[in-house]
Amino acid sequence: MGPRDGSRQVYLCSDSSKAKSSVMQLCRRLGFIPVDMGLLSSSLDLENLPLYLFPSWRLPILCTLCLFIFFYLYNFLRDILQPFVTTGKSAFYKMPIETVNVTLPSVALVMISLVYLPGLCAAFLQLRWGTKYNRFPNWLDRWLNRRKQFGLC
């Protein structure tokens, strides 16, 4: 669920179905999307919802970590292990600094491309559809909403 949808949602908890239904109708008339969260006992979880640390950051951080591991292993195999196996030349001293310094720019370039790529996809879809008023597919909408997190990672 993206921030655009989340800003229009109203979470409801109640033990009275009559009260809940009248509040739901009021929310709909005001242009909000009511979300039934169950009984009043589940309101504690609802109150703690803002306390979850950066829920929209999970995918960008996981993506950054996976890219770092992939590029680090590639650079390790290419620059350290391959010369050691083929010529017997030990370059393990490069692991902590040089390999990381080669890995980080690669990860940064891929992450910045993940920031700009959804905008290009959106522009392509708008050109293909011939209008800017169609909604994007859900996967593209979520990706567009997470561009800031990808860019900061």
N, C-alpha and C positions, 0 to 999 in steps of 0.2 A: 504494500500500500504506500503510495507516494505522499509527499508532503501536501500536494495539491488536494488529494482526497482527504488526508488527515485533518486539514484545517477546516473542513466543512462538516466533520463528523461530530456527533454528540453522543457520548456514552451514557447509557441509562442502566441503573440497577434499582430494583424495587421488589418488594414482596407482594405488592398489590398489582394485579394485572390491569385493573380498571384505571388506576392512576398512571401506570406505565403507558397504556394505549393513548390516553388523553395527552400526555407529554409528547409522545411520538407524533401525534397529529399536529400539535403545536410546532414541533421542530420542522416537520415537513412544510408547513405553511410559511415558516420563516426562511426556508431555503436550505436548511441543514439536513444532513443524513443521519437519522437516529440509528444507533447500534445497540441492540439489546445485549447486555452483558450478564444477564441472569438475575439471581436473587440478590437481596441486599447484602448478604454475607460475602459476596464477591466484590463488594465495593472497596475493600482494603487493597486488593490487587489493582483495582482501577486507580486508586489514589497513589499507589507506588509506581504507576506507569511512567511518569516523567523521570523517575530516579534511575531507570535503566540507562546505563552509560552508552550513549551514541549508538542506538540500534541501527541506524542507516549506514554506519561505518563498517559493519561486519564484512560485507563483500569487498569493498575497496582495500581494506587491510589484508584480508585473506589473499586477494589477487596480488597485491604488492609483495607479500611474503612468498607466495608461490613463484612469482617471477624472479625474486631475488635468489631463491634456492636453485631454480633452473639455470639462471645465468651464472651463478657462482659455481655450480657443478660443471657446467660447460667450460668455463674459464679454468677451473682446477684441472679438468682432464686435458685441456689443450695446452696450458702453459706449465703445468707442474708434473702431472703424471705421465704424459706422453714423452717428454724429454727424458724422464727418469727411466722409463721402460726401454726406449729405443737406444739411448746413448749412455745411460747410467749416470747422467748428470742430475745432481740433487738441487732442486729449486724450491724446496719446501719452506724456505725462509720467506718466500713471496706470499704465502697464504694469508697472513693477517692483514697486510696493508695493500700490496700491489693488486692482488686478486680482487679484493673488495673495491679498490679504486677503479678497476676496469668494469666491475659488475654494476656498481651504482649508476653510472651514466646510461648503461643499457636499459636498466629498469626504469629510469626516469624518462627515457625516450618512448618506451612502450606505454608507460602510464600517461604521458602527455598526449600520445596518439589516442588512448582510450577516452581522453577528455574531449578531443575534437571530432572523433569519428561519429558519435551519435548525432551531432549537428549536421554532418554531411549526409548521414542516412535520412535524417528528417527532411533535409532540403531535397534530396532525391525523391523521396515519397511525395512531397508536395508538388514537385514538377511532374511526376508520373501521374498523380491524381488530377492535376490541373487546378487544384484549389488548396488553400491553406486552412480551410475550415473543417476538414475531416480530422477525426481523432487519430493519434498514432497508435500502433499496436501497444499492448501493455508492456512488453519487454523493452520497447524503445522508450516509452514514457518513463519507466523506472530508471533506465539508463540515463536519460536526459536529466532526471531529478537528482542523480547521484554524481553528476559531473564535478561538482564542487569537492566532494570527498575524494574522488579519484585525483583531482588536480592537487589537493593538499597532501595526499599520500606521496 
